Amino acid sequence: MTNKLTFRERTGTLCSKRRGMNSLFQKRFSGHIGFKRKMKLSASEREDFMRLLADLLVNGFSIQESFVFMEKLREKQLWAVTLTQANLARGLPLYESFRQVGFTSYEIAQLSLAEVHGDFSGTLTAMAAHLADAERQRRGFAKVMTYPSLLLLFLVGMMFGLKWFILPQLSGIANRRSQHSPAVLIIEWTPVCLFILLCLTVLAFFGLRLYFSRKPAVFQARWLTRLPFLKTVLTHYYTSFFALEWGKLMQQGLEFKQIITVMMYDGSTPLMKELAVILRDSLEQGISVDAALAAQPFLLKGIETIIRQGEATGNLGAELTVYGTRLWQQLMKRLERWFQLLQPLVFLLVALLIISVYGALLLPVYDGMEELI
C-alpha cells in the first residue's frame, strides 16, 4: 500500500478548478450524438490513448499535465480524457478511471500493478505495442478469411437455391435411381444439416458461456487450455503476462510473498486473484512457488525452470521480463504462421464443396439425358 500511495502522491492532486469537472463533463457531452451509446474506446483508440500518455510521461509531464495537454489535442477521445480527469478529481484510482472508458480487465490489471512497481510509462508503452500486435493479427486474419468466407456464403446460397428451385425441375427429367443418388441427397439435406449445425453451435456457445460464468477463473483457464489450438495460444499469453508483471515487480525489490499480496488488489483480474490464493496456500503448506506454478496447466512448464535459475543467480526479475517478452514474440510469430497455412486449407475446403455441388447438379441431368436417348 505504501508504494501505491507514493505513486499517487507522485502523480499529484488535481487543482481546485478541476473539482467541478464531473458536472462540466456532463454539461459538455450530454448532448453529444451517440455519447450515451458509446462509452468505450475501441482497440485502436486505446492504443493511441496509451501511446500518447506514455510519451508525455517519458518527456517529464505529470499525470494531470498529460491529461491537460491531451485535452488540447484529442478530438475523438476528448470525452475519455475529460471523464478520466473527472474521476481522478473524485479520488478514484487511475486504473478505475481507465476501466470506465473501456479498458479491458487485463489492461486494468497491468495498470494496477504499474502503480506498485512505478514503471507506468513503460507499462503503457508495452500495452500499446501489444494492442498493435493484436490489431495486426486481427487484420491479417480478416484478410485471410474474407474471400473464403464470401465463397462459403455464396456456396451456401447456391445449395439453398438448388434445393428449392433447381431440384424440383430436375426431378421431372431424372429417373428414380438418380433421385436417390448421393448427389441429389447432398442437395436435399445440406441446407437442413447447415441449419441444425447453426442451431447447435448457438446453443453450445450460450450454454458454455452460462456454464463458465458460474465457475472460477482458474477452472475456466484450465478447461480452455485442454483444447488443442487454444492451449498453445492461452499458455503463451498467460505465461507471458504473469512473467512480465512479476519481473517488473521484482525489479522494484518485491519478493514473491509481497507480489502475491499485490495480485489480490482490487484492480487485479479474477484469474490473478485466484492464482494468488493458490500460491499463498502452497507457500503455507511448504510447497515452493516454482512447484506450485508447474502444477498449473494454463502456464508453460518452462516458467518454473526460469524461477529456479533466477533465484540461484539473484537476477530473477530481469530474467522473467526477458522470458515474458520472448514468449509474446513467439506467440505472434506462431499466429502469423498459422494464418499463412489457414488460407490454402480454407480454399481447398471450398474447392471440394464447389466440386460436390456441381456434381450434385450435373449427375441427375446426365441420368435424365440417358433415359431420353
C-alpha positions, 0 to 999 in steps of 0.5 A, a space after each residue: 500500500 505504501 508504494 501505491 500511495 507514493 505513486 499517487 502522491 507522485 502523480 499529484 492532486 488535481 487543482 481546485 478548478 478541476 473539482 467541478 469537472 464531473 458536472 462540466 463533463 456532463 454539461 459538455 457531452 450530454 448532448 453529444 450524438 451517440 455519447 450515451 451509446 458509446 462509452 468505450 474506446 475501441 482497440 485502436 483508440 486505446 492504443 493511441 490513448 496509451 501511446 500518447 500518455 506514455 510519451 508525455 510521461 517519458 518527456 517529464 509531464 505529470 499525470 494531470 499535465 498529460 491529461 491537460 495537454 491531451 485535452 488540447 489535442 484529442 478530438 475523438 477521445 476528448 470525452 475519455 480524457 475529460 471523464 478520466 480527469 473527472 474521476 481522478 478529481 473524485 479520488 478514484 484510482 487511475 486504473 478505475 478511471 481507465 476501466 470506465 472508458 473501456 479498458 479491458 480487465 487485463 489492461 486494468 490489471 497491468 495498470 494496477 500493478 504499474 502503480 506498485 512497481 512505478 514503471 507506468 510509462 513503460 507499462 503503457 508503452 508495452 500495452 500499446 505495442 501489444 494492442 498493435 500486435 493484436 490489431 495486426 493479427 486481427 487484420 491479417 486474419 480478416 484478410 485471410 478469411 474474407 474471400 473464403 468466407 464470401 465463397 462459403 456464403 455464396 456456396 451456401 446460397 447456391 445449395 439453398 437455391 438448388 434445393 428449392 428451385 433447381 431440384 424440383 425441375 430436375 426431378 421431372 427429367 431424372 429417373 428414380 435411381 438418380 433421385 436417390 443418388 448421393 448427389 441429389 441427397 447432398 442437395 436435399 439435406 445440406 441446407 437442413 444439416 447447415 441449419 441444425 449445425 447453426 442451431 447447435 453451435 448457438 446453443 453450445 456457445 450460450 450454454 458454455 458461456 452460462 456454464 463458465 460464468 458460474 465457475 472460477 477463473 482458474 477452472 475456466 483457464 484450465 478447461 480452455 487450455 485442454 483444447 488443442 489450438 487454444 492451449 498453445 495460444 492461452 499458455 503463451 499469453 498467460 505465461 507471458 503476462 504473469 512473467 512480465 508483471 512479476 519481473 517488473 515487480 521484482 525489479 522494484 525489490 518485491 519478493 514473491 510473498 509481497 507480489 502475491 499480496 499485490 495480485 489480490 488488489 482490487 484492480 487485479 483480474 479474477 484469474 490473478 486473484 485466484 492464482 494468488 490464493 493458490 500460491 499463498 496456500 502452497 507457500 503455507 503448506 511448504 510447497 515452493 512457488 516454482 512447484 506450485 506454478 508447474 502444477 498449473 496447466 494454463 502456464 508453460 512448464 518452462 516458467 518454473 525452470 526460469 524461477 529456479 535459475 533466477 533465484 540461484 543467480 539473484 537476477 530473477 526479475 530481469 530474467 522473467 521480463 526477458 522470458 515474458 517478452 520472448 514468449 509474446 514474440 513467439 506467440 505472434 510469430 506462431 499466429 502469423 504462421 498459422 494464418 499463412 497455412 489457414 488460407 490454402 486449407 480454407 480454399 481447398 475446403 471450398 474447392 471440394 464443396 464447389 466440386 460436390 455441388 456441381 456434381 450434385 447438379 450435373 449427375 441427375 441431368 446426365 441420368 435424365 439425358 440417358 433415359 431420353 436417348 
